[in-house]
């Protein structure tokens, strides 16, 4: 029984003659003695240890079978899912004036119409709820809560339809947090509202410079006040956008949250991401989004620094786990305000990448979106495959003006993963933060 090819093994930094073994396929993380690791490699383990290491995906029955199982992972997920997920872009308007806004090239007073919302409801009821699938939505913008009235109508209709068909409906939202008041949350809760991702770009002076209201006034105090007013009603995830010049100031935001009573038991995941290029096709790649990675030395350093500081204060962080781009999954879609369908909200600035409409349905996008680009010898033999699957399609799009070629993350993981698993091993013995559901990334 050989060792899995989807393993990373690192020397244990605080215990001599020990190693840290991390399965990228299973997500298991263990500390083993050098003697046990040697026995595993030599095939001389006792039966109890063999069973344990097999359960943790350290061992595999057959390397070819393991490789074939990875090859079919996405296909199996597509066949077995009983839930449809969609990101619904309600508008492209906003009450903030962020200078780095990704959507700036196509932002404006563009709102989903009542007719399009009706089509959306009808499509989700007919194609999902009536086909025995649950529906989970994430409302998105612009600023989703500028369309609160329409959001409420959509959620109410789908909540009623799900109940009548014996299925589940829930929704979250990506919001700047300025309109996320307690009264609004209480209004939406009975309709299936479960959680929100809110952006705080560092401590007050940095955030207010990067995310001011259109009036020019800062938004930081309003957002923090709203978070304090709703943490007991919904799951909260906090994101933030950093640059090479300011990421070392972000721990002051964490300290402020603690001071304001937004402690780890009241907040879910905190995930800071580098500022991404604006969506125009001519954008140069100087930063990348939270679902991408880069081999740039500063970004690897920033990611590890911010993760450590977040864990140090007891907050939950993203952990590397098996995950593929949403492009690969049949039952995951982004619906633009005008009813056009996309496989990722980042593609909305690229109309030629629309994969259909609510009226006409979905067209074949296997070639245009280069599905299964990771199904090659190099990727299938890479220990990082389960946490990469070919990387971010948006990043390859911006680099190449088409979704072609791999966004290989090997350099990034070579630079960061050892420290990430050491961080997780160091902090998992502490108090476990409250588990929260994760909403769509922006």
Secondary structure, 3 states (H helix, E strand, C coil): CCECCCEEEEECCCCCCEEEEEECCCCCEEEEEHHHHHHHHHCCCCHHHHHHHHHCCCECCCHHHHHHHHHCHHHHHHHHCCEEEEEEECECCCCECCCCCCCHHHCCCCECCHHHHHHHHHHHHHHCHHHCCEEEEEEECCCHHHHHHHHHHHHHHHHHHHHHCCCCEEEEEEECCCCCCHHHHHHHHCCCEEEEEEECCCCHHHHHHHCCECCCCCCHHHHHHHHHHHCCCCEEEEEEEECCCCHHHCHHHHHHHHHCCCCCCCCCEEEEEECCCCCCCCCCCCCCCCCCCCCCHHHHHHHHHHHHHHHHCCCECCCCCCCCCHHHCCCEEEECCCCEEECCHHHHHCHHHCCEECCCEECCCCCCCCCCCCCCHHHHCCCCHHHCCCCCHHHHHHHHCCCCCCCCCHHHHHHHHHHHHHHHHHHCCCCCCCCCCCCCCC
